[in-house]
């Protein structure tokens, strides 16, 4: 997928005379980034990185396409796309199945799964779930695993609760309507519920099950043969997220809503802004580790614990070693 611009002999002398940074801009590598799900404003830092020239400055031209996480990892392994942006659990499963993939930027330092319940329900911990009806979107979803681990930590099992499978588009409404007592879903839905006047109790799944949201993945082959491209790409990702963190949330969301997700309701910008300010910026994109080592740094012990728990609960047959499939971006090319 990497393409290099061909320079004619007539222009070669002029190119030699140009500064190095100009040459890099002229020789931009075109890469394809396949993102988990569909175009959404949550990916605003990546979109802004393109529109603000951050990727271009690093000599990279990006094309965005979309697919399910499992398909992204298959495409990465086969060399059909250059980079992927799936969720961390899918990467662990892919590594456990022997796919030659590498995490090269742990963009989301934690997962965003959470148990949400109305404050009026009296549910304040997993211990309070005994005898309650809990909504999840699928028995194969990461949230269902989070429910199991959370219950075990509280001394309960699935037999102590009633699990209701609810479609993604209806799960928040099922909580609002009292059809379920709690849901295990995305913490971002808290902001939608609060915007509708529903006071919510939230328990973050990452508190007892370390996991990772979207991360940048490439193939073993590309990392070995094109480390310079991988380094420049991950550097651009870091700089794009840092630009948003540094006070440009409204502008980034305007870019996303106007050009990349035009069908997304514009009246959601306020909720999105709150989610960015209260969740993404302080504790998803950043962590104590990133303060020390920079955005995208890899928490190897967290990755390993996630893999071990996935194996313990038979989501995967055996846990791969985190050091075999996760790379800290600071080590790329070294």
N, C-alpha and C positions, 0 to 999 in steps of 0.2 A: 504494500500500500504506500510505501515511501516513494515519492517522486522528486527528482532533482531537475531544476531548470537547466536547459542546455544553453551554453554561451557560445556565440559565434566567434570565429577568429578575429573578425574586424573589431569586436568590442572587448576583446581580451585585454588589450593594453590599457584601455580606460578603466576596466575593472581593477587591474593591478594597482592603479593609482589611487583607488578609493580607499577610505579608511576601513578597517576590519569590520566595524559594526555595520557599515553599509553593505558590505559584501554578505554578511550573515542575513541581513534583511532580504537581500535579493535572492539568496539561496534557501528560502524558507522551505522546510520539509512539510509536505502535506500529510496529515495523519487523520485517521478516523477514530472518534471516541464514541463508543456505544454505551448509552446511559440506561440504567435500570428503569423500567416502566415507560412513561411517556413524558413529553415535554411538560415541565412544571416550574413554577417560579421558585421552588426550593433550590433549583440549580442556578439561580441568578448569578452567583459569583463566576461560574464558568462562562455564562453568556456575556457578562460584563467584561470578563477578561479578553474576550474576542473583540467586543465593540470598543473597548478602551485601548486596544493595541498592545496589550500585555503579552499575548501569545506571539504576535508578530515581532515584538521587540526581542523575543527569545528565539526567533527564527523558526517558528512553527505556525502552520496554517491548519485550522481544525475544522473538521466536518462532524456535526452531531447526528447520530442516528440512535434508535431506541429499540429495546427488546427486553424480554424477561431475563432475570439474573442468570439462570441456568444456561440460557441460549447465549448470553454474552460470554460466559466462560468457555463454552464449547467453541465459539467463534475465535476467541483469543488463542486457545490452544491450537486451533487449526490454521491460524495466521490469516483469518478472513478480515479481522479488524486489528488496529494497532494497540488501542487501549480500551479498557472497559471501566465502568463505574457502577459495579454491582454492590449488594450488601455483603457484609463480612461473613455471615453464616454460609452464604452460597459459595464463597471462596474456600472456606474450610472444607465444605463437602466436596468441592471440585478437587482440592488437594488430596483429600482422603481417597478419592477415586483415581488418583494418579495423573490427573491432568497437569501438564507442564506450565503452570501459571505462577506468577509472582505478584504479590502486593508491593507496589513501589511508592505508595503514598497513603498513609492511614488518615485520610481526610477527615472522617468523622471519628473522633477520639472515643466515642461511646455510642451505644445504641439508643434509640429513642422510643423503645417500647415501654409501656406503662399500664398499670391498672388504674382505671378511672371509675369513680363512683360518685353519686350525689352526696353532698355533705349530710343531707337529711337522712340518708340511709344508715348512718352510724358506723359505716365501714371505715376503719382507720388503719387496719393492718390485714395481712393475709389470714391471721387467726380469726378475723371477723367474717370470713367467707363461708364458714361452716353452715351448710344448709341453704346457701344462696345459689341463685342462678347466674352463671357467668357467660358472657358472650365472647366468642372468638370468631375470626373469619374463616378458619380452616383448621382441621386437625393435623394438617401438615405445615402450618405456619410457625414461624419463630415465636409468635405470641403464645401459641399453645404450649410450647416448651417452657416459655417463661412462666406460664401459669403453673405447670407441674413443679418447676424448681421452687417457685415462691411458696406453693403449698407445702412442699417437703420441708422447707426452712421453718415453716410454722407448725410442723408436726401433723400436717393433714395430707390427704391423698385426693385423687380425683373422685373417689367414692364418697367423699365428704361434701361434694358440691354437685350441682347440676350444670353440665356444660351445654350451651346452646350455640350452634353454628349459625352465624348471621352474615349475610352478604356484606361486602366492604361498604357499599353505598348506603346501607341501612343500619349499620351497627351503632352509630352515634344516636340515631333516631330511636333505636330500640332501648337505649339507656334513658333518653329523655322521656319516652312514653311509659317507662316502668315495666317494659317487657322482660328486662333483665335487671339484676341488681348491680352488676358491675360489668365492665368490658376490659379486656386486655388487648390493647391496640396501640396506636401512636400517641405519645404525649402531646403532639401538636393539636390533637382534637380538643384538648383542654381549652384552648383559646376560642375555638368555635362555640363550645358549650358555654363558656363564660360570656361571650358576646351575646348569646341568646338569653342570658340572665340565669343560667344554671350554675350554682356554686358547686365546685368539684373538689373531691379528695383525690390526690394522685400519689401513687407509689411507683417510683422508677424501677424498671426491671434490671437496669444496669447495676443497681445497688447490690444485687445478689447473684447476677449472671452477667459478668463482663462480656460485652459484645461490641460490634462495630457496625455503624451504618454504612454509608457509601464510601468506598475506597477505590483508589486507582490501581488497576491491574494490567499487566502486560504478560507476554509469553516469555518463557525461559530463553528462547532463541533470540527474541528481539533484545532482551536485556543483555545477552552475551555479545550479540553482533552489532547492536546500535545503541550502546550505552550513552553516547553523546546526545542522541535524540531523546532518549528516555530522561536523561538529566535535564535537558532544556524544557521538556514538556512538564515534568514535575515541578521545576522551578517556576514555570508560568502558572501552574495551578496554585502553588503557594502564594505567589504575588497577587493573583486574582482574589483569593480569599482574604489576604491581608488588606487589600484595597477596600473591600467591603467592611471588614472589621474596623478600619481606620475612619469610620464615620460616613460611609457612602451607601448605607442600606437603602434609603429612598431612591437614589439614582439607579442602583442595581435592580431594584424591583421594577422601576419604570422601564428599564431596558428589557427585562424579562417579560413583563406584561404587555408591552407594546409590540415587540418584534418576535419573540420566541413562543409566547403562550397567549396569543391574541384572543382566544376564546375563553380564557380564565376570567371569571367575574372581576371587574375592576374594583367593585366595592369591597373586595377581600383584601385590598392593600393594607388596610389598618390592622387586620388580624395577622397578616403576614409580617408586617413590621414588628408587631409585638412578639411574634414567634422568633424572629431573627434576633431581636434585642434581648429577650429573656431566656432563650434556649440555645440557639445556634452559636451566637457570638461568645457568650460567657462560658459555655460548658460542653458544646459539641465539637466545634472546630478548634477550640483551645482547651488546654488542660495544663496541669503543673508540668507535665513532660514537654509540651510544646513551648512553654515559657523557657525551658532549659535548652531544648534542641531544635526548636523551630516547628512550624506547622507541618503536619503530615508525619511526624515522628512515630516510630513503631513501638508500642508497649508490648514487648515480647511475652512477658508473663501473663498479660491480659489475653493476648491471642492464644497462648497455650492453655489457659484455664477454660476459655471458650471451647476450644477443640476437645479438651478432656471431658467437659460436661456433655457436649454433643455425642461423644462416644458412650458416656455413661448412660444416657437416655436412649441409646440405640438409634439416634438420628443418622449416625455414620457407624461403620463397622469398627474402625479403630481410629485413634487420634493421630493425625500427622504431627510432626515436629514443626513448631512455629518457625524455627530458624531455616527450615527447608522451603518455606513458601512466602515468607514475609521479609522484606528488605527495608531498612531505614533509608529514606531518601538521601541522607547525608553520606551514605556509603556507596551510592551509585557511581560506577566508573572507577572505584578504588580497588 
